């Protein structure tokens, strides 16, 4: 999976996870620095499934999971 595909995957799945739009999640990821982290830590993160990534994103963004 390319870095761009991975970031798109993360944005779309997180949008579903929190009931938001991809555009809003992209903005959250960008403003919080998470988008850069996904790029910088791609090698470590791209093998994780959404089950592991969603709680990690919740924690990173300081959100309470649904």
Secondary structure, DSSP 8 states (H G I E B T S, - for coil): --HHHHHHHHHHHHHHHHT--HHHHHHHHHHHTHHHHHHHTHHHHTTS-HHHHHHHHHHHHT----
